[in-house]
């Protein structure tokens, strides 16, 4: 298994994060990989980083000299009134480098993330995944996530 570590993302990680977002059939149609990096990514990262209810996390490959970013996910801590004021955890922007998929790295990353939600007192963790990602849907089900609700989106 890869020698990896999980940590909060920093702004210098942003180009590698965007590369992960692009390295995906859906991401190729909606992300922009450029040098210099599109300023919208920096603005979004700054907003996420400044919000105490957001945590953008990365997987670091400790086998590489520079500690290559090989995975990412955004964790959102959501206060709510339903379920007697229960907090929820929301997971978005999940990516793991193609070379590491199927080796347990993603499972370890999710376990780490779920522990962060527990530490913050969340009573459940939720996520959405595009219906065109059957491998991802199977992976999430193997982690114990259930398709208990229908998710809807409205593009603006």
Residue pairs with C-beta under 8 A, 6 or more apart in sequence:
1 103
1 104
1 105
2 61
2 63
2 70
2 100
2 103
2 105
3 61
3 62
3 63
4 59
4 60
4 61
4 62
4 70
4 105
4 108
5 59
5 60
5 62
5 67
6 57
6 58
6 59
6 60
6 108
6 109
6 112
7 57
7 58
7 60
8 55
8 56
8 57
8 58
9 17
9 45
9 49
9 56
9 57
9 58
9 69
9 72
11 42
11 45
11 46
11 49
13 58
13 69
14 37
14 41
14 42
14 45
15 35
15 37
16 58
16 68
16 69
17 56
17 58
17 69
17 72
18 31
18 32
18 33
18 37
18 38
18 41
19 33
20 69
20 70
20 71
20 72
20 95
20 96
20 97
21 27
21 31
21 72
21 93
21 95
22 28
22 31
22 32
22 33
23 95
23 97
23 98
24 95
25 132
26 130
26 132
26 133
27 95
32 38
45 56
48 54
48 56
48 74
49 56
53 76
53 77
53 78
53 79
54 74
54 75
54 76
54 77
55 74
55 75
55 76
55 77
55 116
56 72
56 73
56 74
56 75
56 93
57 72
57 73
57 74
57 75
57 109
57 112
57 113
57 116
58 69
58 71
58 72
59 69
59 70
59 71
59 72
59 96
59 100
59 105
59 109
60 67
60 68
60 69
60 70
61 67
61 68
61 69
61 70
70 96
70 97
70 99
70 100
70 105
71 95
71 96
71 97
71 100
71 105
71 106
71 109
72 93
72 94
72 95
73 91
73 92
73 93
73 94
73 95
73 109
73 113
74 91
74 92
74 93
75 89
75 90
75 91
75 113
75 116
75 117
76 89
76 90
76 91
76 92
77 87
77 88
77 89
77 117
77 120
77 122
78 87
78 88
78 89
78 90
79 85
79 87
80 86
80 87
80 88
83 123
86 122
86 123
86 124
87 120
87 121
87 122
87 123
88 122
88 123
88 124
88 125
88 126
89 113
89 114
89 116
89 117
89 120
89 122
89 124
89 125
89 126
90 125
90 126
90 127
91 110
91 113
91 125
91 126
91 127
92 127
92 128
94 106
94 127
94 136
96 105
96 106
96 109
100 106
106 139
107 142
107 143
110 143
113 125
114 125
117 125
125 145
127 140
127 145
128 151
128 153
129 136
129 137
129 140
130 136
131 137
137 147
141 147
